[in-house]
Amino acid sequence: MPILPTIIERLRGAADLLEARSISAASARSVSDNPVLDEYVVGTPCAQNAVDALPGWNLALPPQAGVAAGHGAFYNDPRILWALKQFGSIEGRKILELGPLEASHTWLLEQHGPSEIHAIEANKLSYLRCLVVKELVELKTAKFYLGDFNKWLENVEQRYDLVVASGVLYHMDDPIGLLERIAKRTDAFYLWTHYMSDEAMPDGDPRPTRRARAPLQAVVLRRVAEQVVLRRHSRSASLGRKERHRRCDQGAGLRRRAAGP
């Protein structure tokens, strides 16, 4: 057998083997480097996978969901229970929730039998977490919408029996405007918010103006004879204290008022 043809055949075989290995390695690299394939879950389908798909949870889900998310047990929030005690039964009522965050309050509200809950969330990730919660705890009457609830209040011609606005007022550039828009859609609303105190932050305190893009408007909530008095503050060095306080219509036209704990 001639030596040269044998050597050539062996070299061809080695070259084919190296090419095959190179193709296999390149294919493996393309799989590991492909971000699209990273979006697949390869484990056994379960509820926890849905929670883990959206990291950064703040709130826990009700125990019956059987998953680990955040830590805040807002699904049994005493503030919402207090609000429902003040309002009375919401069975068969229409509820508007502003800023549901991760749907803990939504779940709690639905346990009391409303006919309809519209929950408006502007944060994209929070909205997606709400949809996960809706699926895992099988919410039936709650419907979530992604967008600005101010636009909803302005443009959607619907009245609600109760509006729940927990932890949203202090995010507003125009908090009084939000209260006025709420008043057009309901006769009763629950409000929980941080507030600015004249005693804690008197004139000259730099904190109220550090982040303001314009003269700051803030809402001060004071307990007066079990009512909430609303005042608008326009912080400006050119105005005296009395001139800076414009008394707004108590409750912005709302009839039900009570100061909570």
N, C-alpha and C positions, 0 to 999 in steps of 0.2 A: 504494500500500500504506500503510495507516494506520501512523503512527510508534509510537503507544502499544503496540499488540499486539506489534510487533517487539521493542521494548525489554523488554516483559514476558517474551517467549520467551527472549531472551538472558539475562535475569536468572535465569530458571528453569534454564537450561542451566548457568550458572555455579554456581548453588546445588547442583545435582546433582553437578557435578564436585568441589566442595569437600567435599561429604558423602562421596563415594567415597574421596577422599584421606584424610579423617579416619578412616574405617573401616579403611583399609589401615594407617595409622600406628598406630592403637590395637591392631590385630591383631599388628603387628610388636613393639610394646612388650610385649604379653601373652606372646608367645613368648620374648622375651629375659629377661623377669622371672619366667618360670615355672621354679622350681627342679627340677620333675620332668623337664623337657626337657633340663636340664643333665646328667642322668644318662646320656644317650645318647652312644655313641661313633660318630662319623661316618666315621672313617678305615677303612682296609682292615683286616679282621680279622687279628690276629697275636698271638703269645704275649706280646709286650711290652705290649700293651694290657691284658692281665690283670694284669701286675705294676703298671703305672701306675695301675690302678683303686684300688690300696691303697697310697698313698704312705707313706713312713716306714720302709722296709725297713732292717733292720740287717745281714742276711747275704746273701752272694752265692749264686746257684744254681749247680749244676754246669755246666761249660762247654757240655755238650751241650744244655742248655736254650736257649741262644742268646739270653739276655736280660740286661739290666743291672738289678740290684736293689741290695742293700747291698754292703758291702765285706768282711765277715768270711767267710773261706773255711772255714766249719765243716763243709762236706761232706767234708772230708779231715782232720778234727780228730785230731791225734795222741793226745789223751786218750782218745777212743773206741777208737782202734786199740789203745792200750795195754790198755784194759779187755778188749777181745776176746781179746787175747793171753793175759791172765791167766785168763780164763774158759775159753777153748778154743772150739771150733767152735760156732756157734749155728745151724748148718743144721738145719732142721726143728724148731727150738725156738720157744717162746712167750715173747715179749718185752713188757714193760710199760715205756713211756717216760713219765716225769713231766715235764710242761712242755716240749714239743717246740719252742716258740718259733716258728720258721719252717721246721721240718721238715728242716733240714740233717742233723742227727744221725739222723733217721728214715731219710733216703735212704741214709746211710752204713751203717746197720744192715741195711737191706734188701738191700744188695749182698752180704751174707754169708749169704743164703738162709734166714732164719727162716720158719717156717710161718705166724707170726702176730705182728703188732705192734699193740698197743693204745697209742695216744698220747693223753694227756689234757691239754688246754690250757684254762686258765681265762680268758685274755684274749681278748676277742671278735675284735679285729683280728688278733691272732696266729693264732687259729684259722682265720680266713678266708684268711690268707696260707698256712697249711698246706694248705688245700684247693687254692689256686692251684698250689702246688708239686706236690701230688699229681697234678694234671692235667698240668702241663707236663713233669714227668719220669716220668710214668706209673708211679707207685707201685702195686704190685699187692697186697701183703700187709698194708700199713699201713692202719689205720682210725683216724680222728681223732674224738675226742669233746670237746665243749665243756662244761666244768664243773670242779668242785673235785675234784682227785685224792684228797684225804683221804676224801671221801665215797665215791669209787669203791673205795678200799682197805677201807673199813669195810663196804660193802654188797654188793659184787660178789663172789660166792663162786667165785673162780677163782684157781688158783695159776699162777705163771709161773716159767720156768726162769731168767730174768734180769730184774731191774728196773734201769733206767737213770734216775738222778736227778742230772742235771748242772745245777748253778746254781739249785737250788730250795730247798735246806735253809735257807739264811740268810734266806729270805723268810718263814719260818714263825714264828708266835707260839709254837708248841710243837714245836720240832725233834725232841726226844726222842720225842714222841708219833708223829711221822711215821715215825721209824726203827722204832718198835714196830709200827706198822701195816704197814710194808713187810715186816717179819720174819714176819708172819702169811701173807704171800702168796708168799714165795720163800725159797730157801736161798742165793741169791747176788744181790748187787746192786752196782752201780757208783755211787759217790758222788763228786761234785766240788763243793766249796763254799768260800766264804770262811770264816774262823774268827777268833775273838777270842783274842788272846794275853795271858796274864798279864804277860809281860815287856814287851810293847808298850803295854798298857793296865793298869797296876797299880791297886790300890785308890786311890780318890780321883780317878781320871781321869774327867772329866765326860762323855766321849764315849759310853760305853755306855748312859747313862741319859737322854740328851737327847731321844730320840724314843720312849722306852719309855712305854707306857700303864700298865704294872704292873711290879713287880720283874722285871728282865730275866732271861730264861733264854737262855743261849747254849751252843752246843756247841763245845768245844775239841777239835781233832783233833791228836794228837801221834803221832809215829813212835816206836814202842817195839818193838824187835826185830822189825821188819817187820810189826807189827800196828798197828791203829788202836785207840786207847783212847778211849772216850767218857766224858765227864764232864759233869754238869749243874752249872751255876753259877747260883745265885740271888743276885744282887747286892743286899746289904742292909747298911747301916751297923751294924745291931744284931748281926750275926753275924761271927764271926771267920773267917779264911781257911779253916781246916780244917773248920769247921762248914759252910761254904758249898759244899764239894765233896762231892757224893754220887756215889760210883762206880757207874756204870750197868753193867749186864751187857755185857761186851765183845761188840761186834757185835750187841747186842740180840737174841741167840739165833741169829745167822747164823753159818754154819760157815766160809764162805770169806772170808778177810780178807787184804788186801795193801795196802801204802802205795805210792802212785804217785809220779811225779815232780812 
